Amino acid sequence: GRKRAFDGQFASASQPESFVYNSAVERQFFDLAKEALSSYSRDGGQAWAEFMKCLDMYAQDILSRSEMLTFVEPLLGKRNAKLFEEFKRILAGAGSTTGPAPPLEDAWYSVPLSEIDFSRCRRCTPSYRALPRDYPAPPCTERNVVESKVLNDIWVSLPVGSEESYTFRHMRRNNYEEILFRCEDERFEIDMVIDSNAATLQRLLPIAEEIARLSAEEMVGDEFGMKNPNDGAGLAGKRFQYTFDKSVLGVIHRNSIARIYGDSGPEMLELMVKNPVVAIPLVVERLKQKNSEWKKARDRLNVNWRDLAEANYYKSLDHRSLTWRTTDK
């Protein structure tokens, strides 16, 4: 319904500073309210129906906020005082014009796509709808100008017709389809591992090259300017100090490093911050080694996947293979 101004009569019920309002809070409240009202209603749903009727009349401006709360209080307030107080806090958070409005991004990120009403959104094809105009665009910092022009961030594919139901006959897979899907899953997994490893290598390689350049300059200075190269040296015999900002690495990069070092991954990530001059070149070499190993493994597996695809593709098209024994009598 339409959000309206907050009445002064219930100013004491305004949300405290620690109260966070978003759609997830609303969903949790309504789930608890439905369970509580249905549990003691004589006919199993009368109290819940009355509660929803009050909200509908309030949304249509038939009832004011104070009148609506007067009708709701006997339903919630008698046995569920905490729920009634939570309801008033939600009203204050949803309709307050004086306090800060809840961030749209916080509200949208808690709503899955399956719960967004696309019936009023723009339509491109029978199965494509545009996201709401206030839906936050996902961050993507690596795009160039051309990619930003051609890649889609607006249109979403929605199931229409019989494919929306899991009773659709073609949703069932025969044994040959299972083999093809398993090959596809394995291909996807190794491609993702190789690509994330390459992205991490691309992020760390310039830093490793800079460290190598500083080390080479230091060695040249030692040859011509100092008698004892170890005078004033710090960790790993290096006199120059290099600081590594861990925020340079995203989640994908950190997971890639943790993958190649296993249980020692968190320790290596910590060493990259404490002693980057020694740790980062080692990590880069390890990433290069794993990149070469995984690409060779993918080349070997491609041969096996191609043989499996050729042996099972045409058999996978027989969608009666699961039911022919029962129908052919």
N, C-alpha and C positions, 0 to 999 in steps of 0.2 A: 504494500500500500504506500501512499504518499507520506513522506516524513513531514511532521508539522512541528510548530514551535513548542517549546517546553513551557507548560503552565507553571506559574509561580506557586500554586497551591502545594506542589510536591517538590519544592526546592530542596527540602531536607533529604530527599531520596536521591539527589544527584550523585553521580558516580564519584567515588574517591579516586585519588590520583593513581592508585595501584590497579584500578579496574581497567582492563583492556577489552575494548568492544570490537568484535568483528563477526563475520558470518558464522565462524566456527562456534563462537559462544552462543549465538542464536540457535544453531542446530542442536547443540548439547542441551540447552534449556528446554526446547520443545520436545526432545526425546524423553527427558526426565518428566516433564509435565504430562505428556501423554500416558506414560507408564503409571504415574501417580494418580491421575484422574480416572483412568480406566480401571484401576485396581479396586476402588471403593464405590464406583458407580453401580447402581442396582441393575441397570440394563446393559452394562458392559461398555457403554460409550456415550451416555447422555451428558455427563459432566464435560467430557472432552468436546462434544458437539456444541454445548452451550459456550464453552470457552472460545472455540473457533468462530461462533456466531458473533460474539462480542468484538473480537478482533476485526471481523469483516465489516461490521457496522461502524467501527472506529475508522477503518480505512476509507469508507465511503462518506465520512463526515456526518454520519447520522448521530453518532455519540461523540461527545467531547472526551478529552483524556480523563478528566476527573470522573465523568459519568461511567466511562468504560471501566476504570479502576474500581468504582463502586460495585459494579456487577461482577467483576472478576474476583474481588476479595473474598466473598463467601465460598467461591469454588477452590481457590488456592490457599487463602489465608487461614482457614480453620485447621487443616491438618498439615499443611505444607507452608509454614510461615517463611521458611528460607527461600522456597521457590518464588513466593510472592515478592520478597525483597529483591531477589535476582531479576524478576520481571520488571520491577520499577527501575532498577539500574540499567537494564537493557533499553527501556524506553528513554531514559535520560541520555544514554549514549547515542541512541539512534536519532533523537529529535532535538538535541540541544543545539541552540544557535549561538550561544555565548562561548561554550567550551570548544576546544579543537576537534574538528571532525576526524573520524577514524581514517587512516590512510587507505586509499583505494587499493593499493597494492597488497596490503595486509589482508584486506577482505577478499580480493580475487584469488590470491595464492592458496587460500584455505578452501576454495571451491573447485572440485574436480570438473573437468569438461562435461562429464556425463550429467551433472546437475545444473548446467547453464541452460537457460531457456533460449534456444536459437530460433524460435518460431517468429520473432519480430526482427531478426537480424537479416542483413542483406543476403541474397541468394544468387549464386553464380551458375550452378548446375543443380540437378535434382538432389545430389548428395553433398554439395559443398555450401557451407554457410560462412559468413564473415564473423569474426570475433566481435564482441561488444566494443564500441569505440573507446570506452574508458578502461579496457583490459590492458594491463601493463605489458609492453613488449619485452620478451626475454633478452637479456644482455648478450651481445655478440661483438666482441672488440676486435676480432681478427678480420673482419670483412673489409674489402676494398670498395671503391665506388661502384664498379661494375656489378659485383656480387650483391650489393645493397639494392640495386635496381631490379635484378632479375629473381632473387630468392624470395620465397613466400613467407610472410609472417602474419598474414591476415586470415586466409581461408583455411577452414578445417573440414575434413571429410567426416561425414556422419553416416551411420548405417541407415538405410531406408528399405522398407519392404521385408521380405522373408529372411534376408541375411542377418537382421537384427535379432532373430530368435535362434537359440541354440538347437532347436528341433529341426532346423534346416538340414535336409538330407545330405547335402554336399559338405556339411561341416564334419561328417564322419570320415575318418581316414582309413584306408586299407594299409596293409603291411608295407606295400611298395611306396606309398606316399610317406609313411613314417620314416623310411630310409632316406628319401629325398629331403624331408624337412630336417632330419638329423644332420645330413651333410651341409645343408644351408646354415644351420645353427653353428656348426663347427667352423665353417668359413667366416661367418660373422664374428665369432669370438677371436679367431686368430687375426683377422683384419683389424679389429678394434685394439688388440694388444700391440700390434705393429705400429698402427697409426698413433696411439697414445705414447708409445716409446719414441717415435720420431718427433712428436710435438715436444716432448721433454728434452730431447737432444737438441732440437732447434732453439729452445729457450736457454739452455745451459752452455751451448757451444760458444757464443760470443763472450760469455763471462770467463770460460776456460781460456780462450784465446787472449783475453786481456790479462789474465793472471800470468800466462806464459810470456807475454810481452814484457810485463813488469819484472819477471824473474830474469829474463835475458838482459834487460837494461841494468839490473842489479849486478849480474855477473860481469858485464863490461865495466861497470864502475869499480868492482872489486879488483879487476886486473890492472887498472891504471891508477886507482886512487887510494887503495888501502893495502897495508902490508899484511894484516891479519883479517881475512874475510869474515871470521866469526865474531869480530868485535861488535858488541851491541846487537847480536842476532837474537831473534825471538824463537817462536815455535817453528820447527822444521828448518832452522837455520836461516829464516827469512827476516830481513830487517824492515821491509815495507809492510804496512798494515792494510789489509783489504777487508772491508765490511760487506757482508752479504745480507740483503733484505729478504727475509723468508716469504714476504708477501708476493715476491716475483713469481713464486710457484703456486699454481692453482691446484685444485683438488685432483685433476687428471694427472698433473705432473708428480704430485706427491704419491699418488697411488702407483704410478709407474715405477718410481724409485723403490717404494716398499715392495713391489712385486719382484723385482730382480734381486733384492737382498733378503726377502723372506722375513724371518723373525727379527733380523737385525736392521730392518728398514727404519723404524723410528729412531734408532741410535744413529744411523747414518744421516738422517735428516737433521738431527740435532748437531752432529759434527759439521755439517755443511754451514751451519750458522756460527759455531764456535771457532772453527778453523777452516775457512773456505779455501785458503791457498792450497791446502793439501787434499781436502776431501772432494772438492768439485772436479779437479782433473781426473781423480779416480772414478768418480761417478760417470763422467763423460765417457771414459774408456770402457767402462762396464756397459753402458748403454749402447755404444757402438758394437761391442761384442755380441750382445743379445740381439741387436737389430739384424746382424748378419746371420746368426743362428736361426732366428725365427723365420727369416725370409727363405733360407734353405729348406727348413721344415715345411713351409707352406708350398714350396715348389714340389716337394716329394708328395705331400698330401693331395695336391691338385690332380696328380695322376690317378690316385685311388678314387677321389671324388668323381672324376670324369668317367671312370669305369662303372662306378655305382650308378651314376646318372643314366648312362647309356643302357645299362642292364635293367633298370627299374622304371624308366620314364613311361614307356608305352603301357606297361602293366598297371601303372598308377592311374591311368585314365579309365580303367574299368571300375566304375562306381557301383556296379551290381555284384561285385565279388563278395560283399559282406552279406547279401540277402538272397542270393540266387538259390541256396539250398532250401530255404523256407518257402520261397514263392514258386519254385519249379517242382511241382509234385506230379 
